[in-house]
Amino acid sequence: MKRLQRCHDIGDLRTVAQSRIPRAVFDFMDGAAEDEVSMQGNRSSFAQYDLLPEVLTDVSNVNMTTTVMGQTIPFPLILAPTGLSRLFHHQGEKAVATAAARAGLIYSLSSGSSVSIEEIGALTDGPKWFQIYVWKDRALVSEFISRARAANYQALCLTVDVQVYGNRQRDLYNGMTTPIRLSRKLAFDLASHPRWWFNLITKGQPQLANVKDKMGDNITDLNSQAAYINRQFDRSVTWDDASWMIREWGGPFAIKGILSPADALRAVEIGANGIVVSNHGGRQLDQAAAPVDVLPAIVDAVEGRADIVVDGGIRRGTDIIKALALGAKACMTGRPYLYGLAAGGEAGVSRALDIFSDEVERDMSLLGVTRTADIGPRHLRHKNDAPRYPSNY
């Protein structure tokens, strides 16, 4: 706990996480596709904007709340779906869901989670979304929708940018597989983190909890589970499939992985209530546009007919404020809370969320606004619009 309290930003949590888990496992969490250009662009894209504060305003009462797809949250952050979280800490998704519920924030459970839909549904009364794909087996899709409904998830989040897995080369270089298979290269890496290794042995390797009942005699074999999931990814998915899922669910529905205004409009036309502007954290198509770069055009195209969430590169409260100024209702983040999870389990996730909350409140005060709804384009200046002065000015 003392070490967590000495973490004053997300970068500090990342440093602690890197020291506590094996390099191959850390890179599995931290890495992205190919040259990692998109991941780096996600982060650097926020730096192209300067903030323009308004002074001499009364900021004695700052209200950070916002509403996304009908759910009011205490500040504009949603915990993104991330698979196999028990790889990073034995508490896994249970720690994340509990910390999110305590903070009053939305947690989106991944289809590839290492804790089941039902376990997380019963664990907390906090706001929850379930992230889903369009599988080849449409009966499996219907089953997942029914299970999420029965477990009281408030919304579905359809991820549309994983027709196939991205080329995540750090994992290839490290020999990282799920389940973890010992090799000469991995042996020293794993042995140098005895606490993590002990928990993996005593608690068991994480499994894809939502599909293990499909495995028959291979129920504990993560390799068989992963192969089953891989076979289910469908390259033939179209907007008709997404429309069918919206009708099947019959409630708040977000589509995640949109980067073009035309696709955003299609999402609205088929009935989506939310649009998550995302390139999957740079883990799928490298060289894909940074979400913040395309956000203004998507906001203009949608014209308020769906709530827009930005996913990718969020590391500071000022990032969240810039996204709101560009028209987003909230931001979604994955790696930052996973850094917290790896650094200290549930307490580490809570520390990550506290850091974001403290930064947003402080930054809103310094910006001179008291409500998130009041943050707008007048608070931003693009660096390309900065005045040019003579070199001897």
C-alpha positions in Angstrom: 0.0 0.0 0.0 2.8 2.4 0.8 4.4 1.8 -2.6 1.0 2.4 -4.3 0.6 5.6 -2.4 3.9 6.7 -3.8 2.5 6.3 -7.3 1.4 9.8 -8.3 0.5 9.2 -11.9 -0.2 6.3 -14.2 3.4 6.2 -15.3 4.4 5.4 -11.8 1.9 2.5 -11.7 3.3 1.2 -15.0 6.8 1.2 -13.5 5.7 -0.8 -10.4 3.7 -3.2 -12.7 6.8 -3.8 -14.8 8.8 -4.8 -11.7 6.2 -7.2 -10.3 5.3 -9.4 -13.3 7.5 -11.2 -15.9 8.6 -9.2 -18.9 6.7 -11.5 -21.3 3.5 -11.0 -19.4 4.1 -7.2 -19.0 4.7 -6.9 -22.8 1.5 -8.9 -23.4 -0.4 -6.2 -21.6 1.7 -3.2 -22.6 2.5 -4.0 -26.3 0.7 -3.4 -29.5 0.7 -4.5 -33.2 3.8 -4.5 -35.5 5.8 -1.2 -35.1 3.4 0.1 -32.5 2.8 3.3 -34.4 -0.9 3.5 -33.6 -0.3 3.0 -29.9 2.3 5.8 -29.8 0.0 8.0 -31.9 -2.9 7.4 -29.5 -0.8 9.0 -26.7 0.9 11.7 -28.7 -2.3 12.9 -30.4 -3.4 14.6 -27.2 -0.3 16.8 -27.2 -1.4 18.6 -30.4 -3.9 20.6 -28.3 -3.2 23.3 -25.8 -5.8 24.1 -23.0 -7.2 27.6 -22.7 -8.3 28.2 -19.1 -10.9 30.8 -18.1 -9.8 32.7 -15.0 -11.7 34.5 -12.2 -14.5 31.9 -12.2 -16.0 30.4 -9.1 -14.7 26.7 -9.0 -15.5 26.1 -5.3 -17.9 23.3 -6.3 -16.7 21.1 -9.2 -19.2 18.5 -10.5 -17.5 15.9 -12.7 -20.5 13.7 -13.3 -21.6 12.7 -16.8 -24.2 10.4 -18.3 -23.4 7.7 -20.9 -26.1 5.7 -22.5 -28.4 6.5 -19.6 -25.9 5.7 -16.8 -24.6 8.5 -14.6 -21.0 8.1 -13.5 -19.0 10.3 -11.1 -16.4 11.3 -13.6 -16.0 10.6 -17.4 -14.1 7.4 -17.4 -15.1 3.8 -18.4 -13.0 0.7 -17.7 -12.4 -0.9 -21.1 -12.8 -4.7 -21.7 -9.5 -6.5 -21.3 -9.1 -10.3 -21.6 -7.4 -12.8 -19.3 -6.8 -10.2 -16.5 -5.8 -13.0 -14.1 -2.5 -13.2 -16.0 -1.5 -9.9 -14.4 -2.8 -10.5 -10.9 -4.5 -13.6 -9.4 -7.6 -11.5 -8.5 -8.1 -10.6 -12.1 -11.5 -9.2 -13.2 -12.9 -9.6 -9.7 -10.4 -6.9 -8.5 -11.3 -4.6 -11.4 -15.0 -5.0 -11.1 -14.9 -4.4 -7.3 -12.7 -1.3 -7.6 -14.9 0.1 -10.4 -18.1 -0.5 -8.4 -16.5 1.3 -5.4 -15.7 4.3 -7.6 -19.2 4.2 -9.3 -17.7 3.7 -12.7 -18.8 1.5 -15.6 -16.8 -1.7 -16.1 -17.0 -3.5 -19.4 -16.3 -7.2 -19.0 -14.5 -8.9 -21.9 -15.9 -11.9 -23.7 -12.3 -13.2 -23.2 -12.4 -12.7 -19.4 -10.9 -15.1 -16.9 -13.9 -14.7 -14.6 -17.3 -15.6 -15.9 -20.2 -13.3 -16.8 -22.2 -14.7 -14.0 -19.5 -14.3 -11.3 -18.9 -10.6 -12.1 -22.7 -10.0 -12.4 -23.2 -11.4 -8.9 -20.1 -9.8 -7.4 -21.2 -6.1 -7.4 -24.2 -3.9 -8.0 -21.9 -1.4 -9.9 -22.7 -0.4 -13.5 -21.5 -3.0 -16.0 -21.4 -3.5 -19.7 -20.6 -6.8 -21.5 -18.3 -6.7 -24.4 -19.2 -9.1 -27.2 -18.2 -10.1 -30.7 -20.3 -11.5 -33.6 -19.2 -15.2 -33.5 -19.6 -17.6 -36.4 -21.9 -19.6 -34.1 -24.9 -17.2 -33.8 -26.4 -19.5 -31.2 -23.3 -18.7 -29.0 -24.0 -15.0 -29.6 -27.6 -15.4 -28.4 -26.4 -17.4 -25.4 -24.0 -14.6 -24.4 -26.7 -12.0 -24.8 -29.1 -14.0 -22.6 -26.4 -14.6 -20.0 -25.5 -10.9 -19.8 -29.2 -10.0 -19.5 -29.8 -12.5 -16.7 -26.7 -11.3 -14.9 -28.0 -7.7 -14.9 -25.5 -6.1 -17.3 -26.9 -2.7 -18.3 -25.5 -2.5 -21.8 -23.7 -4.5 -24.6 -20.5 -3.3 -26.3 -19.9 -4.9 -29.7 -16.2 -4.9 -30.7 -15.9 -4.7 -34.5 -12.2 -4.4 -35.2 -11.1 -8.0 -34.5 -11.9 -9.9 -37.7 -8.5 -11.6 -37.0 -5.9 -11.0 -34.3 -3.4 -8.3 -34.8 0.3 -9.0 -35.3 1.6 -8.4 -31.7 5.3 -8.9 -32.3 6.4 -8.4 -28.7 4.6 -11.6 -27.9 6.3 -13.4 -30.8 9.8 -12.2 -29.7 9.1 -13.2 -26.1 7.6 -16.6 -26.9 4.5 -15.5 -25.0 1.6 -17.8 -25.4 -1.6 -18.5 -23.5 -1.5 -20.8 -21.7 2.1 -20.0 -20.8 4.5 -22.7 -21.9 7.9 -22.8 -20.3 10.9 -22.4 -22.6 14.5 -21.7 -21.9 14.0 -18.0 -22.8 11.0 -17.7 -20.4 12.4 -19.7 -17.5 14.7 -17.1 -16.1 12.1 -14.3 -16.7 9.4 -16.2 -14.8 11.8 -17.4 -12.0 12.8 -13.8 -11.3 9.3 -13.0 -10.2 8.6 -15.7 -7.6 5.5 -14.1 -6.1 3.8 -14.0 -9.5 4.9 -17.5 -10.3 3.7 -18.8 -7.0 0.2 -17.3 -7.5 0.1 -18.8 -11.0 0.9 -22.3 -9.7 -1.4 -22.1 -6.6 -4.3 -20.3 -8.2 -4.0 -22.0 -11.6 -3.5 -20.6 -15.0 -6.3 -18.2 -16.2 -9.0 -19.8 -18.3 -11.5 -18.3 -20.8 -14.2 -18.6 -18.2 -17.1 -17.8 -20.5 -16.5 -20.7 -22.9 -14.8 -23.4 -20.8 -18.1 -25.3 -20.6 -17.9 -25.8 -24.4 -14.7 -27.8 -24.1 -16.0 -31.2 -22.8 -13.0 -33.2 -21.6 -10.7 -30.2 -22.3 -12.5 -28.0 -19.8 -9.2 -26.9 -18.1 -7.2 -26.6 -21.3 -6.8 -22.9 -22.1 -5.2 -23.8 -25.4 -8.3 -25.6 -26.5 -10.4 -22.7 -25.3 -8.3 -20.2 -27.2 -8.5 -22.3 -30.3 -12.3 -22.5 -29.9 -12.5 -18.7 -29.7 -10.1 -18.2 -32.7 -12.4 -20.4 -34.8 -15.4 -18.3 -33.8 -14.0 -15.0 -35.2 -16.0 -14.3 -38.4 -14.6 -12.4 -41.3 -18.0 -12.3 -43.0 -19.6 -10.1 -40.3 -21.6 -7.1 -41.7 -23.8 -4.3 -40.5 -26.8 -6.7 -40.8 -25.3 -8.8 -38.0 -24.8 -5.8 -35.8 -28.4 -4.7 -36.4 -29.6 -8.2 -35.5 -27.6 -8.1 -32.2 -29.1 -4.7 -31.3 -32.6 -6.1 -31.8 -31.7 -9.3 -29.9 -30.4 -7.3 -26.9 -33.2 -4.6 -26.9 -31.3 -2.2 -24.6 -28.4 0.3 -24.6 -25.8 -0.8 -27.2 -22.4 0.6 -28.1 -20.3 -0.3 -31.1 -16.5 -0.2 -30.3 -13.8 0.2 -33.0 -15.2 3.0 -35.2 -12.7 5.4 -36.8 -14.7 7.0 -39.7 -17.7 9.4 -39.8 -19.4 7.1 -42.3 -19.2 4.1 -40.0 -20.4 6.2 -37.1 -23.5 7.2 -39.1 -24.2 3.6 -40.0 -24.0 2.7 -36.3 -26.6 5.4 -35.5 -28.8 4.3 -38.4 -29.0 0.7 -37.1 -29.9 1.8 -33.6 -26.6 2.0 -31.6 -26.8 4.3 -28.6 -23.1 4.6 -28.1 -20.0 4.8 -30.4 -16.6 4.0 -29.0 -14.0 5.7 -31.2 -11.1 3.3 -30.9 -8.2 1.5 -32.8 -8.1 -1.2 -30.1 -5.2 0.5 -28.3 -3.1 0.0 -31.4 -3.3 -3.8 -30.9 -5.0 -4.6 -34.2 -4.3 -2.6 -37.4 -1.1 -0.7 -36.9 -1.0 2.7 -38.7 -4.7 3.1 -38.0 -5.7 6.7 -37.1 -5.6 7.9 -33.5 -9.1 8.2 -32.1 -8.6 11.8 -31.0 -7.6 12.8 -34.6 -10.9 11.6 -36.0 -13.1 12.5 -33.0 -14.2 16.0 -34.2 -15.4 14.7 -37.6 -17.3 11.8 -35.9 -18.9 14.2 -33.4 -20.0 16.5 -36.3 -21.4 13.5 -38.3 -23.4 12.0 -35.4 -24.9 15.3 -34.3 -25.8 14.1 -30.8 -27.8 11.0 -31.9 -25.4 8.7 -29.9 -23.1 9.1 -27.0 -19.5 9.2 -28.1 -16.7 7.6 -26.0 -13.0 7.9 -26.9 -10.7 4.9 -26.2 -6.9 4.9 -26.4 -4.0 6.8 -25.0 -5.7 8.2 -21.9 -3.0 8.7 -19.3 -3.9 12.0 -17.7 -6.9 14.0 -16.5 -6.0 16.6 -19.1 -6.5 13.9 -21.8 -10.0 13.3 -20.6 -10.7 17.1 -20.6 -9.4 17.5 -24.1 -11.6 14.6 -25.3 -14.6 16.2 -23.7 -13.8 19.6 -25.3 -13.7 17.8 -28.7 -17.2 16.4 -28.1 -16.9 13.1 -26.3 -19.1 12.2 -23.4 -16.5 10.1 -21.7 -13.2 8.3 -22.2 -12.4 4.5 -22.0 -9.2 3.1 -20.8 -7.6 -0.3 -20.4 -3.8 -0.4 -19.8 -3.8 2.2 -17.0 -6.1 0.1 -14.7 -4.2 -3.0 -15.7 -0.9 -1.4 -14.6 -2.7 -0.8 -11.2 -3.9 -4.4 -11.2 -0.4 -5.8 -11.8 1.1 -3.4 -9.3 -1.3 -4.2 -6.4 -4.5 -6.1 -7.3 -7.7 -4.4 -6.3 -5.9 -1.7 -4.3 -3.8 -0.9 -7.4 -6.9 -0.6 -9.7 -8.4 1.8 -7.1 -5.2 3.8 -7.0 -5.3 4.2 -10.8 -9.0 5.4 -10.7 -8.2 7.8 -7.8 -5.3 9.3 -9.8 -7.6 10.0 -12.7 -10.4 11.4 -10.5 -8.1 13.7 -8.6 -6.5 14.9 -11.9 -9.8 15.6 -13.6 -11.2 17.6 -10.5 -8.0 19.6 -10.2 -7.7 20.2 -13.9 -11.3 21.3 -14.2 -10.7 23.8 -11.4 -7.6 25.2 -13.1 -9.5 25.3 -16.4 -12.2 27.4 -14.7 -15.2 25.1 -15.3 -17.5 23.5 -12.7 -19.4 21.0 -14.9 -18.2 18.6 -17.5 -21.0 19.7 -19.8 -19.4 23.2 -19.8 -16.1 22.0 -21.3 -16.1 22.8 -25.0 -14.0 23.8 -28.1 -13.3 27.3 -26.6 -11.0 25.6 -24.1 -8.7 24.2 -26.8 -6.2 25.5 -29.3 -4.7 23.3 -31.9 -0.9 23.9 -32.0 -1.1 24.4 -35.8 -3.2 27.4 -35.0 -0.6 28.9 -32.7 0.7 32.4 -33.7 4.1 32.4 -35.5 6.6 34.9 -34.2 9.9 36.1 -35.8 12.9 34.1 -34.7 14.3 37.1 -32.7 11.0 37.8 -31.0 
